């Protein structure tokens, strides 16, 4: 077994996550890999996340990982333009044992929704959306995150648009970043 295979299989997914992943494949989405999901759970748990924003609900794969890392009283605000995908995610969140009050599901374009979210109160922002919007999503995250809050950006090793955003985050005095080579790559950064 190669190191990449070991890392990829280290955090197994239960039936709920497998179902969410299968639904994602059926509707043509590419959710975070299990290793990236485990990293999201770790990041959410490490900073005691109570308020998390997810940009790109999909069918709930990353949301399930985030919820499992968050504090028991935490709320996941998840944004997506596809209401049907969100219905699938909502059902799976409940099947996984998370009460409806633990999630705030907003249907709409992230760039329309993010300006309405409060400044400096979120513990974590996870971006898994249209790569052409990553730069604006990162700017919004800088505004929304509290000092010590975490930004995580999916696809950092596979999306060419994201490479310029990763360089911007790396060179900014607002962030303490690291590139995590899990799945398609996870750019993680702490808001200074």
N, CA and C atoms as an extended XYZ file, in Angstrom:
576
Properties=species:S:1:pos:R:3:atomname:S:1:resname:S:1:resid:I:1 pbc="F F F"
N         0.853       -1.172        0.000 N   UNK     1
C         0.000        0.000        0.000 CA  UNK     1
C         0.904        1.242        0.000 C   UNK     1
N         0.613        2.157       -0.907 N   UNK     2
C         1.394        3.397       -0.968 CA  UNK     2
C         0.964        4.333        0.149 C   UNK     2
N         1.798        5.341        0.404 N   UNK     3
C         1.461        6.332        1.434 CA  UNK     3
C         0.160        7.040        1.072 C   UNK     3
N        -0.026        7.372       -0.192 N   UNK     4
C        -1.256        8.057       -0.624 CA  UNK     4
C        -2.486        7.177       -0.388 C   UNK     4
N        -2.366        5.884       -0.674 N   UNK     5
C        -3.479        4.955       -0.443 CA  UNK     5
C        -3.769        4.823        1.049 C   UNK     5
N        -2.705        4.771        1.858 N   UNK     6
C        -2.882        4.677        3.301 CA  UNK     6
C        -3.611        5.907        3.841 C   UNK     6
N        -3.164        7.090        3.420 N   UNK     7
C        -3.802        8.329        3.864 CA  UNK     7
C        -5.260        8.357        3.412 C   UNK     7
N        -5.508        7.938        2.172 N   UNK     8
C        -6.866        7.948        1.639 CA  UNK     8
C        -7.820        7.009        2.341 C   UNK     8
N        -7.284        5.919        2.902 N   UNK     9
C        -8.155        4.939        3.554 CA  UNK     9
C        -8.114        5.034        5.081 C   UNK     9
N        -7.348        5.965        5.613 N   UNK    10
C        -7.152        6.049        7.065 CA  UNK    10
C        -8.449        6.351        7.816 C   UNK    10
N        -9.266        7.246        7.280 N   UNK    11
C       -10.518        7.633        7.935 CA  UNK    11
C       -11.686        7.028        7.158 C   UNK    11
N       -12.154        5.856        7.564 N   UNK    12
C       -13.252        5.213        6.834 CA  UNK    12
C       -14.560        5.991        7.003 C   UNK    12
N       -15.407        5.848        6.010 N   UNK    13
C       -16.703        6.522        6.059 CA  UNK    13
C       -17.801        5.537        6.440 C   UNK    13
N       -18.722        5.994        7.283 N   UNK    14
C       -19.848        5.161        7.678 CA  UNK    14
C       -20.905        5.171        6.573 C   UNK    14
N       -22.008        4.475        6.810 N   UNK    15
C       -23.058        4.330        5.808 CA  UNK    15
C       -23.657        5.677        5.395 C   UNK    15
N       -23.828        6.592        6.333 N   UNK    16
C       -24.398        7.906        6.007 CA  UNK    16
C       -23.474        8.659        5.043 C   UNK    16
N       -22.176        8.680        5.336 N   UNK    17
C       -21.230        9.358        4.449 CA  UNK    17
C       -21.145        8.652        3.098 C   UNK    17
N       -21.188        7.335        3.106 N   UNK    18
C       -21.164        6.591        1.845 CA  UNK    18
C       -22.399        6.926        1.003 C   UNK    18
N       -23.544        7.078        1.670 N   UNK    19
C       -24.768        7.436        0.959 CA  UNK    19
C       -24.654        8.839        0.366 C   UNK    19
N       -24.153        9.781        1.155 N   UNK    20
C       -23.972       11.150        0.669 CA  UNK    20
C       -23.018       11.179       -0.523 C   UNK    20
N       -21.943       10.410       -0.425 N   UNK    21
C       -20.963       10.343       -1.518 CA  UNK    21
C       -21.594        9.720       -2.775 C   UNK    21
N       -22.377        8.657       -2.605 N   UNK    22
C       -23.049        8.032       -3.739 CA  UNK    22
C       -24.021        8.979       -4.420 C   UNK    22
N       -24.782        9.735       -3.612 N   UNK    23
C       -25.707       10.719       -4.181 CA  UNK    23
C       -24.947       11.805       -4.936 C   UNK    23
N       -23.813       12.229       -4.408 N   UNK    24
C       -23.002       13.242       -5.088 CA  UNK    24
C       -22.577       12.745       -6.465 C   UNK    24
N       -22.132       11.507       -6.520 N   UNK    25
C       -21.719       10.931       -7.797 CA  UNK    25
C       -22.896       10.878       -8.766 C   UNK    25
N       -24.055       10.498       -8.263 N   UNK    26
C       -25.254       10.411       -9.116 CA  UNK    26
C       -25.623       11.748       -9.740 C   UNK    26
N       -25.434       12.838       -8.996 N   UNK    27
C       -25.821       14.156       -9.520 CA  UNK    27
C       -24.642       14.897      -10.157 C   UNK    27
N       -23.503       14.213      -10.292 N   UNK    28
C       -22.371       14.793      -11.006 CA  UNK    28
C       -21.458       15.690      -10.192 C   UNK    28
N       -21.455       15.532       -8.869 N   UNK    29
C       -20.587       16.332       -8.012 CA  UNK    29
C       -19.365       15.528       -7.587 C   UNK    29
N       -18.294       16.227       -7.267 N   UNK    30
C       -17.094       15.590       -6.729 CA  UNK    30
C       -16.897       16.094       -5.307 C   UNK    30
N       -17.332       15.331       -4.313 N   UNK    31
C       -17.188       15.783       -2.928 CA  UNK    31
C       -15.746       15.628       -2.440 C   UNK    31
N       -15.465       16.167       -1.276 N   UNK    32
C       -14.146       16.013       -0.690 CA  UNK    32
C       -13.847       14.537       -0.471 C   UNK    32
N       -12.590       14.163       -0.649 N   UNK    33
C       -12.162       12.792       -0.383 CA  UNK    33
C       -12.253       12.527        1.118 C   UNK    33
N       -12.353       11.255        1.521 N   UNK    34
C       -12.418       10.952        2.949 CA  UNK    34
C       -11.281       11.569        3.758 C   UNK    34
N       -10.057       11.573        3.224 N   UNK    35
C        -8.928       12.159        3.958 CA  UNK    35
C        -9.114       13.659        4.138 C   UNK    35
N        -9.650       14.333        3.125 N   UNK    36
C        -9.912       15.775        3.246 CA  UNK    36
C       -11.052       16.009        4.237 C   UNK    36
N       -12.048       15.131        4.220 N   UNK    37
C       -13.133       15.239        5.189 CA  UNK    37
C       -12.623       15.091        6.613 C   UNK    37
N       -11.732       14.121        6.820 N   UNK    38
C       -11.152       13.934        8.149 CA  UNK    38
C       -10.356       15.162        8.570 C   UNK    38
N        -9.672       15.796        7.612 N   UNK    39
C        -8.926       17.024        7.920 CA  UNK    39
C        -9.890       18.151        8.306 C   UNK    39
N       -11.027       18.234        7.629 N   UNK    40
C       -12.030       19.248        7.993 CA  UNK    40
C       -12.559       18.997        9.402 C   UNK    40
N       -12.844       17.742        9.713 N   UNK    41
C       -13.310       17.399       11.059 CA  UNK    41
C       -12.260       17.798       12.096 C   UNK    41
N       -11.007       17.515       11.801 N   UNK    42
C        -9.905       17.878       12.694 CA  UNK    42
C        -9.821       19.389       12.891 C   UNK    42
N        -9.878       20.149       11.796 N   UNK    43
C        -9.783       21.612       11.893 CA  UNK    43
C       -10.953       22.191       12.683 C   UNK    43
N       -12.151       21.676       12.442 N   UNK    44
C       -13.325       22.167       13.175 CA  UNK    44
C       -13.219       21.840       14.656 C   UNK    44
N       -12.695       20.670       14.968 N   UNK    45
C       -12.547       20.267       16.366 CA  UNK    45
C       -11.407       20.978       17.066 C   UNK    45
N       -10.327       21.221       16.342 N   UNK    46
C        -9.137       21.816       16.955 CA  UNK    46
C        -9.383       23.230       17.462 C   UNK    46
N       -10.240       23.967       16.772 N   UNK    47
C       -10.496       25.328       17.252 CA  UNK    47
C       -11.849       25.440       17.954 C   UNK    47
N       -12.448       24.306       18.299 N   UNK    48
C       -13.710       24.325       19.040 CA  UNK    48
C       -14.823       25.030       18.295 C   UNK    48
N       -14.923       24.783       17.004 N   UNK    49
C       -15.871       25.504       16.149 CA  UNK    49
C       -17.312       25.395       16.632 C   UNK    49
N       -17.919       26.536       16.792 N   UNK    50
C       -19.330       26.633       17.141 CA  UNK    50
C       -20.135       27.201       15.971 C   UNK    50
N       -19.495       28.049       15.159 N   UNK    51
C       -20.161       28.677       14.022 CA  UNK    51
C       -19.293       28.483       12.781 C   UNK    51
N       -19.788       27.677       11.833 N   UNK    52
C       -19.044       27.346       10.621 CA  UNK    52
C       -19.889       27.707        9.410 C   UNK    52
N       -19.229       28.268        8.391 N   UNK    53
C       -19.873       28.541        7.107 CA  UNK    53
C       -19.267       27.600        6.077 C   UNK    53
N       -20.127       26.927        5.337 N   UNK    54
C       -19.707       26.057        4.248 CA  UNK    54
C       -20.253       26.636        2.953 C   UNK    54
N       -19.373       26.905        2.008 N   UNK    55
C       -19.782       27.430        0.708 CA  UNK    55
C       -19.726       26.269       -0.272 C   UNK    55
N       -20.887       25.732       -0.594 N   UNK    56
C       -21.009       24.555       -1.440 CA  UNK    56
C       -21.507       23.362       -0.643 C   UNK    56
N       -22.821       23.273       -0.465 N   UNK    57
C       -23.423       22.198        0.327 CA  UNK    57
C       -23.251       20.842       -0.331 C   UNK    57
N       -23.451       20.807       -1.643 N   UNK    58
C       -23.449       19.521       -2.335 CA  UNK    58
C       -24.520       18.631       -1.731 C   UNK    58
N       -24.214       17.355       -1.569 N   UNK    59
C       -25.174       16.416       -0.975 CA  UNK    59
C       -24.869       16.155        0.499 C   UNK    59
N       -23.959       16.940        1.066 N   UNK    60
C       -23.736       16.877        2.503 CA  UNK    60
C       -22.480       16.174        2.972 C   UNK    60
N       -21.614       15.734        2.065 N   UNK    61
C       -20.418       14.993        2.486 CA  UNK    61
C       -19.553       15.850        3.410 C   UNK    61
N       -19.128       17.010        2.943 N   UNK    62
C       -18.250       17.847        3.773 CA  UNK    62
C       -18.995       18.378        4.995 C   UNK    62
N       -20.276       18.658        4.844 N   UNK    63
C       -21.063       19.135        5.984 CA  UNK    63
C       -21.110       18.116        7.111 C   UNK    63
N       -21.246       16.840        6.762 N   UNK    64
C       -21.246       15.783        7.783 CA  UNK    64
C       -19.902       15.734        8.510 C   UNK    64
N       -18.809       15.811        7.755 N   UNK    65
C       -17.484       15.818        8.387 CA  UNK    65
C       -17.342       17.025        9.309 C   UNK    65
N       -17.764       18.201        8.846 N   UNK    66
C       -17.656       19.418        9.663 CA  UNK    66
C       -18.491       19.297       10.937 C   UNK    66
N       -19.735       18.878       10.797 N   UNK    67
C       -20.609       18.732       11.969 CA  UNK    67
C       -20.013       17.775       12.998 C   UNK    67
N       -19.359       16.730       12.536 N   UNK    68
C       -18.771       15.745       13.448 CA  UNK    68
C       -17.562       16.300       14.205 C   UNK    68
N       -16.960       17.365       13.698 N   UNK    69
C       -15.842       17.986       14.387 CA  UNK    69
C       -16.239       19.160       15.255 C   UNK    69
N       -17.390       19.746       14.974 N   UNK    70
C       -17.835       20.943       15.687 CA  UNK    70
C       -18.302       20.613       17.105 C   UNK    70
N       -18.392       21.664       17.908 N   UNK    71
C       -18.948       21.500       19.260 CA  UNK    71
C       -20.387       21.012       19.167 C   UNK    71
N       -20.873       20.320       20.182 N   UNK    72
C       -22.236       19.787       20.146 CA  UNK    72
C       -23.321       20.860       20.002 C   UNK    72
N       -23.009       22.099       20.374 N   UNK    73
C       -23.987       23.179       20.239 CA  UNK    73
C       -23.727       24.030       18.999 C   UNK    73
N       -22.813       23.591       18.133 N   UNK    74
C       -22.442       24.368       16.963 CA  UNK    74
C       -23.488       24.342       15.869 C   UNK    74
N       -23.444       25.388       15.029 N   UNK    75
C       -24.369       25.510       13.901 CA  UNK    75
C       -23.569       25.649       12.613 C   UNK    75
N       -23.889       24.810       11.651 N   UNK    76
C       -23.299       24.862       10.321 CA  UNK    76
C       -24.220       25.650        9.411 C   UNK    76
N       -23.714       26.760        8.879 N   UNK    77
C       -24.435       27.529        7.864 CA  UNK    77
C       -23.883       27.084        6.524 C   UNK    77
N       -24.728       26.497        5.685 N   UNK    78
C       -24.259       25.961        4.416 CA  UNK    78
C       -25.027       26.591        3.262 C   UNK    78
N       -24.294       26.989        2.234 N   UNK    79
C       -24.836       27.779        1.122 CA  UNK    79
C       -24.617       27.030       -0.188 C   UNK    79
N       -25.657       26.990       -1.015 N   UNK    80
C       -25.539       26.358       -2.331 CA  UNK    80
C       -26.665       26.877       -3.219 C   UNK    80
N       -26.422       26.874       -4.521 N   UNK    81
C       -27.464       27.310       -5.458 CA  UNK    81
C       -28.446       26.199       -5.791 C   UNK    81
N       -28.094       24.954       -5.513 N   UNK    82
C       -28.924       23.815       -5.890 CA  UNK    82
C       -29.790       23.345       -4.723 C   UNK    82
N       -31.051       23.748       -4.729 N   UNK    83
C       -31.964       23.390       -3.644 CA  UNK    83
C       -32.171       21.880       -3.542 C   UNK    83
N       -32.170       21.181       -4.662 N   UNK    84
C       -32.381       19.731       -4.635 CA  UNK    84
C       -31.217       19.029       -3.931 C   UNK    84
N       -30.014       19.472       -4.187 N   UNK    85
C       -28.857       18.899       -3.493 CA  UNK    85
C       -28.972       19.164       -1.995 C   UNK    85
N       -29.396       20.360       -1.652 N   UNK    86
C       -29.542       20.711       -0.238 CA  UNK    86
C       -30.610       19.863        0.450 C   UNK    86
N       -31.666       19.521       -0.258 N   UNK    87
C       -32.689       18.644        0.332 CA  UNK    87
C       -32.080       17.286        0.690 C   UNK    87
N       -31.233       16.780       -0.194 N   UNK    88
C       -30.554       15.509        0.089 CA  UNK    88
C       -29.662       15.663        1.322 C   UNK    88
N       -28.898       16.742        1.366 N   UNK    89
C       -27.993       16.982        2.501 CA  UNK    89
C       -28.778       17.108        3.802 C   UNK    89
N       -29.871       17.872        3.781 N   UNK    90
C       -30.684       18.052        4.997 CA  UNK    90
C       -31.161       16.709        5.528 C   UNK    90
N       -31.640       15.854        4.631 N   UNK    91
C       -32.119       14.530        5.040 CA  UNK    91
C       -30.989       13.712        5.678 C   UNK    91
N       -29.804       13.765        5.081 N   UNK    92
C       -28.674       12.994        5.605 CA  UNK    92
C       -28.160       13.556        6.923 C   UNK    92
N       -28.197       14.868        7.094 N   UNK    93
C       -27.792       15.460        8.376 CA  UNK    93
C       -28.698       14.923        9.489 C   UNK    93
N       -29.994       14.871        9.225 N   UNK    94
C       -30.945       14.382       10.226 CA  UNK    94
C       -30.752       12.882       10.462 C   UNK    94
N       -30.560       12.110        9.370 N   UNK    95
C       -30.324       10.669        9.519 CA  UNK    95
C       -29.052       10.393       10.322 C   UNK    95
N       -28.075       11.306       10.246 N   UNK    96
C       -26.829       11.142       10.997 CA  UNK    96
C       -26.988       11.532       12.460 C   UNK    96
N       -28.181       12.031       12.828 N   UNK    97
C       -28.448       12.354       14.225 CA  UNK    97
C       -28.272       13.818       14.597 C   UNK    97
N       -28.085       14.682       13.609 N   UNK    98
C       -27.949       16.105       13.894 CA  UNK    98
C       -29.319       16.764       13.820 C   UNK    98
N       -29.779       17.384       14.912 N   UNK    99
C       -31.076       18.056       14.894 CA  UNK    99
C       -31.085       19.177       13.843 C   UNK    99
N       -32.253       19.478       13.325 N   UNK   100
C       -32.391       20.515       12.300 CA  UNK   100
C       -31.810       21.853       12.764 C   UNK   100
N       -31.849       22.115       14.066 N   UNK   101
C       -31.329       23.377       14.598 CA  UNK   101
C       -29.812       23.489       14.469 C   UNK   101
N       -29.127       22.388       14.167 N   UNK   102
C       -27.664       22.414       14.017 CA  UNK   102
C       -27.227       22.894       12.641 C   UNK   102
N       -28.184       23.023       11.711 N   UNK   103
C       -27.827       23.468       10.364 CA  UNK   103
C       -28.721       24.621        9.930 C   UNK   103
N       -28.113       25.547        9.232 N   UNK   104
C       -28.836       26.653        8.609 CA  UNK   104
C       -28.506       26.550        7.128 C   UNK   104
N       -29.467       26.098        6.350 N   UNK   105
C       -29.257       25.825        4.933 CA  UNK   105
C       -29.838       26.987        4.126 C   UNK   105
N       -28.954       27.645        3.365 N   UNK   106
C       -29.348       28.823        2.597 CA  UNK   106
C       -29.161       28.522        1.115 C   UNK   106
N       -30.248       28.643        0.361 N   UNK   107
C       -30.189       28.438       -1.078 CA  UNK   107
C       -29.930       29.789       -1.740 C   UNK   107
N       -28.857       29.846       -2.520 N   UNK   108
C       -28.514       31.081       -3.220 CA  UNK   108
C       -27.056       31.072       -3.617 C   UNK   108
N       -26.690       32.071       -4.406 N   UNK   109
C       -25.279       32.243       -4.807 CA  UNK   109
C       -24.488       32.731       -3.610 C   UNK   109
N       -23.357       32.130       -3.379 N   UNK   110
C       -22.519       32.508       -2.238 CA  UNK   110
C       -22.198       33.995       -2.248 C   UNK   110
N       -21.895       34.537       -3.414 N   UNK   111
C       -21.501       35.944       -3.481 CA  UNK   111
C       -22.662       36.884       -3.167 C   UNK   111
N       -23.895       36.386       -3.253 N   UNK   112
C       -25.063       37.176       -2.838 CA  UNK   112
C       -25.346       37.013       -1.351 C   UNK   112
N       -25.047       35.836       -0.810 N   UNK   113
C       -25.354       35.519        0.589 CA  UNK   113
C       -24.274       36.018        1.548 C   UNK   113
N       -23.017       35.843        1.201 N   UNK   114
C       -21.916       36.157        2.116 CA  UNK   114
C       -21.942       37.587        2.649 C   UNK   114
N       -22.271       38.588        1.847 N   UNK   115
C       -22.297       39.954        2.397 CA  UNK   115
C       -23.306       40.134        3.532 C   UNK   115
N       -24.286       39.253        3.627 N   UNK   116
C       -25.305       39.356        4.679 CA  UNK   116
C       -24.893       38.663        5.974 C   UNK   116
N       -23.776       37.927        5.953 N   UNK   117
C       -23.307       37.231        7.154 CA  UNK   117
C       -22.430       38.166        7.984 C   UNK   117
N       -22.485       37.998        9.293 N   UNK   118
C       -21.848       38.917       10.243 CA  UNK   118
C       -20.324       38.899       10.153 C   UNK   118
N       -19.727       40.006       10.563 N   UNK   119
C       -18.277       40.169       10.598 CA  UNK   119
C       -17.696       39.581       11.879 C   UNK   119
N       -16.566       38.886       11.753 N   UNK   120
C       -15.754       38.486       12.885 CA  UNK   120
C       -16.362       37.538       13.890 C   UNK   120
N       -17.351       36.746       13.489 N   UNK   121
C       -18.014       35.873       14.466 CA  UNK   121
C       -17.899       34.377       14.139 C   UNK   121
N       -17.398       34.045       12.976 N   UNK   122
C       -17.345       32.635       12.579 CA  UNK   122
C       -16.003       32.014       12.974 C   UNK   122
N       -16.062       30.739       13.331 N   UNK   123
C       -14.869       29.994       13.733 CA  UNK   123
C       -14.173       29.353       12.542 C   UNK   123
N       -14.950       29.082       11.498 N   UNK   124
C       -14.382       28.393       10.339 CA  UNK   124
C       -15.216       28.703        9.110 C   UNK   124
N       -14.547       28.829        7.965 N   UNK   125
C       -15.199       28.962        6.667 CA  UNK   125
C       -14.569       27.929        5.743 C   UNK   125
N       -15.412       27.085        5.164 N   UNK   126
C       -14.949       26.072        4.209 CA  UNK   126
C       -15.487       26.438        2.831 C   UNK   126
N       -14.592       26.525        1.854 N   UNK   127
C       -14.953       26.919        0.489 CA  UNK   127
C       -14.791       25.729       -0.444 C   UNK   127
N       -15.899       25.317       -1.049 N   UNK   128
C       -15.903       24.249       -2.053 CA  UNK   128
C       -16.921       24.644       -3.110 C   UNK   128
N       -16.571       25.674       -3.852 N   UNK   129
C       -17.512       26.245       -4.808 CA  UNK   129
C       -16.808       26.497       -6.138 C   UNK   129
N       -17.465       27.245       -6.989 N   UNK   130
C       -16.924       27.616       -8.291 CA  UNK   130
C       -15.543       28.260       -8.103 C   UNK   130
N       -14.494       27.676       -8.674 N   UNK   131
C       -13.146       28.211       -8.478 CA  UNK   131
C       -12.988       29.670       -8.899 C   UNK   131
N       -13.805       30.126       -9.845 N   UNK   132
C       -13.689       31.528      -10.268 CA  UNK   132
C       -14.164       32.487       -9.184 C   UNK   132
N       -14.845       31.965       -8.168 N   UNK   133
C       -15.327       32.799       -7.066 CA  UNK   133
C       -14.459       32.684       -5.811 C   UNK   133
N       -13.422       31.863       -5.860 N   UNK   134
C       -12.604       31.631       -4.668 CA  UNK   134
C       -11.982       32.900       -4.111 C   UNK   134
N       -11.483       33.752       -4.969 N   UNK   135
C       -10.847       34.982       -4.478 CA  UNK   135
C       -11.826       35.817       -3.660 C   UNK   135
N       -13.048       35.969       -4.158 N   UNK   136
C       -14.057       36.748       -3.429 CA  UNK   136
C       -14.522       36.021       -2.165 C   UNK   136
N       -14.585       34.700       -2.218 N   UNK   137
C       -14.967       33.937       -1.022 CA  UNK   137
C       -13.903       34.059        0.069 C   UNK   137
N       -12.632       34.049       -0.317 N   UNK   138
C       -11.549       34.201        0.660 CA  UNK   138
C       -11.594       35.595        1.272 C   UNK   138
N       -11.868       36.606        0.460 N   UNK   139
C       -11.991       37.971        0.994 CA  UNK   139
C       -13.150       38.048        1.986 C   UNK   139
N       -14.266       37.406        1.669 N   UNK   140
C       -15.405       37.389        2.592 CA  UNK   140
C       -15.042       36.645        3.873 C   UNK   140
N       -14.303       35.541        3.741 N   UNK   141
C       -13.892       34.772        4.921 CA  UNK   141
C       -13.018       35.621        5.837 C   UNK   141
N       -12.135       36.413        5.274 N   UNK   142
C       -11.271       37.281        6.086 CA  UNK   142
C       -12.104       38.243        6.924 C   UNK   142
N       -13.216       38.687        6.384 N   UNK   143
C       -14.114       39.599        7.098 CA  UNK   143
C       -14.945       38.862        8.143 C   UNK   143
N       -15.410       37.657        7.819 N   UNK   144
C       -16.345       36.931        8.680 CA  UNK   144
C       -15.682       36.185        9.825 C   UNK   144
N       -14.430       35.767        9.651 N   UNK   145
C       -13.764       34.958       10.667 CA  UNK   145
C       -13.276       35.795       11.844 C   UNK   145
N       -13.392       35.232       13.024 N   UNK   146
C       -12.802       35.835       14.215 CA  UNK   146
C       -11.299       35.598       14.156 C   UNK   146
N       -10.497       36.385       14.887 N   UNK   147
C        -9.075       36.059       14.973 CA  UNK   147
C        -8.920       34.634       15.510 C   UNK   147
N        -8.081       33.842       14.864 N   UNK   148
C        -7.928       32.444       15.214 CA  UNK   148
C        -8.872       31.529       14.454 C   UNK   148
N        -9.786       32.111       13.686 N   UNK   149
C       -10.691       31.320       12.862 CA  UNK   149
C        -9.936       30.686       11.699 C   UNK   149
N       -10.509       29.630       11.151 N   UNK   150
C        -9.834       28.831       10.129 CA  UNK   150
C       -10.557       28.926        8.787 C   UNK   150
N        -9.775       29.145        7.754 N   UNK   151
C       -10.242       29.062        6.373 CA  UNK   151
C        -9.764       27.740        5.807 C   UNK   151
N       -10.624       27.027        5.089 N   UNK   152
C       -10.220       25.810        4.374 CA  UNK   152
C       -10.782       25.908        2.961 C   UNK   152
N        -9.927       25.668        1.987 N   UNK   153
C       -10.294       25.799        0.580 CA  UNK   153
C       -10.021       24.473       -0.122 C   UNK   153
N       -11.084       23.847       -0.649 N   UNK   154
C       -10.979       22.536       -1.302 CA  UNK   154
C       -10.467       22.675       -2.735 C   UNK   154
N        -9.693       21.692       -3.172 N   UNK   155
C        -9.226       21.649       -4.559 CA  UNK   155
C        -7.971       22.458       -4.803 C   UNK   155
N        -7.225       22.738       -3.763 N   UNK   156
C        -6.069       23.632       -3.884 CA  UNK   156
C        -4.939       23.053       -4.729 C   UNK   156
N        -4.926       21.749       -4.957 N   UNK   157
C        -3.863       21.151       -5.758 CA  UNK   157
C        -4.309       20.818       -7.178 C   UNK   157
N        -5.577       21.020       -7.490 N   UNK   158
C        -6.067       20.600       -8.801 CA  UNK   158
C        -6.676       21.716       -9.637 C   UNK   158
N        -6.959       22.827       -9.044 N   UNK   159
C        -7.642       23.888       -9.779 CA  UNK   159
C        -6.685       25.045      -10.036 C   UNK   159
N        -6.479       25.372      -11.318 N   UNK   160
C        -5.491       26.396      -11.662 CA  UNK   160
C        -5.877       27.769      -11.135 C   UNK   160
N        -7.165       28.092      -11.113 N   UNK   161
C        -7.608       29.387      -10.579 CA  UNK   161
C        -7.235       29.479       -9.106 C   UNK   161
N        -7.352       28.367       -8.413 N   UNK   162
C        -7.081       28.355       -6.976 CA  UNK   162
C        -5.602       28.607       -6.669 C   UNK   162
N        -4.706       28.270       -7.596 N   UNK   163
C        -3.269       28.475       -7.363 CA  UNK   163
C        -2.958       29.944       -7.092 C   UNK   163
N        -3.585       30.842       -7.833 N   UNK   164
C        -3.326       32.272       -7.600 CA  UNK   164
C        -3.920       32.708       -6.263 C   UNK   164
N        -5.059       32.152       -5.888 N   UNK   165
C        -5.665       32.469       -4.593 CA  UNK   165
C        -4.774       31.942       -3.469 C   UNK   165
N        -4.234       30.746       -3.642 N   UNK   166
C        -3.339       30.162       -2.640 CA  UNK   166
C        -2.107       31.043       -2.456 C   UNK   166
N        -1.571       31.567       -3.543 N   UNK   167
C        -0.407       32.452       -3.445 CA  UNK   167
C        -0.777       33.739       -2.715 C   UNK   167
N        -1.955       34.264       -2.988 N   UNK   168
C        -2.414       35.482       -2.314 CA  UNK   168
C        -2.538       35.254       -0.811 C   UNK   168
N        -3.131       34.126       -0.426 N   UNK   169
C        -3.280       33.802        0.997 CA  UNK   169
C        -1.896       33.625        1.631 C   UNK   169
N        -1.020       32.910        0.942 N   UNK   170
C         0.330       32.666        1.460 CA  UNK   170
C         1.084       33.978        1.711 C   UNK   170
N         0.913       34.941        0.820 N   UNK   171
C         1.676       36.187        0.896 CA  UNK   171
C         1.011       37.261        1.752 C   UNK   171
N        -0.194       36.995        2.244 N   UNK   172
C        -0.933       37.981        3.033 CA  UNK   172
C        -0.519       37.939        4.497 C   UNK   172
N        -0.503       39.103        5.117 N   UNK   173
C        -0.216       39.172        6.555 CA  UNK   173
C        -1.448       38.852        7.391 C   UNK   173
N        -2.607       38.640        6.743 N   UNK   174
C        -3.838       38.285        7.455 CA  UNK   174
C        -3.910       36.812        7.819 C   UNK   174
N        -3.105       35.979        7.172 N   UNK   175
C        -3.255       34.534        7.276 CA  UNK   175
C        -1.967       33.840        7.679 C   UNK   175
N        -2.093       32.714        8.387 N   UNK   176
C        -1.000       31.767        8.636 CA  UNK   176
C        -1.428       30.475        7.937 C   UNK   176
N        -0.978       30.254        6.690 N   UNK   177
C        -1.489       29.148        5.882 CA  UNK   177
C        -0.618       27.900        5.873 C   UNK   177
N        -1.230       26.806        5.443 N   UNK   178
C        -0.532       25.549        5.159 CA  UNK   178
C        -1.286       24.840        4.041 C   UNK   178
N        -0.545       24.146        3.194 N   UNK   179
C        -1.149       23.355        2.132 CA  UNK   179
C        -1.178       21.910        2.602 C   UNK   179
N        -2.371       21.347        2.706 N   UNK   180
C        -2.531       19.961        3.154 CA  UNK   180
C        -2.772       19.076        1.926 C   UNK   180
N        -1.868       18.140        1.642 N   UNK   181
C        -1.999       17.311        0.443 CA  UNK   181
C        -2.933       16.120        0.645 C   UNK   181
N        -4.170       16.394        0.993 N   UNK   182
C        -5.187       15.355        1.164 CA  UNK   182
C        -6.242       15.536        0.077 C   UNK   182
N        -6.689       14.436       -0.492 N   UNK   183
C        -7.674       14.526       -1.563 CA  UNK   183
C        -7.136       15.378       -2.698 C   UNK   183
N        -7.933       16.357       -3.125 N   UNK   184
C        -7.524       17.280       -4.176 CA  UNK   184
C        -6.761       18.480       -3.623 C   UNK   184
N        -6.363       18.382       -2.374 N   UNK   185
C        -5.615       19.462       -1.730 CA  UNK   185
C        -6.529       20.355       -0.920 C   UNK   185
N        -6.083       20.703        0.258 N   UNK   186
C        -6.844       21.566        1.148 CA  UNK   186
C        -5.910       22.691        1.589 C   UNK   186
N        -6.220       23.906        1.179 N   UNK   187
C        -5.498       25.062        1.660 CA  UNK   187
C        -6.155       25.445        2.985 C   UNK   187
N        -5.397       25.395        4.063 N   UNK   188
C        -5.923       25.764        5.376 CA  UNK   188
C        -5.137       26.969        5.861 C   UNK   188
N        -5.829       27.913        6.485 N   UNK   189
C        -5.168       29.111        6.983 CA  UNK   189
C        -5.891       29.613        8.226 C   UNK   189
N        -5.109       30.085        9.191 N   UNK   190
C        -5.664       30.677       10.393 CA  UNK   190
C        -5.695       32.183       10.206 C   UNK   190
N        -6.812       32.799       10.559 N   UNK   191
C        -6.969       34.255       10.474 CA  UNK   191
C        -6.211       34.890       11.624 C   UNK   191
N        -5.231       35.718       11.304 N   UNK   192
C        -4.410       36.379       12.327 CA  UNK   192
C        -5.104       37.623       12.858 C   UNK   192
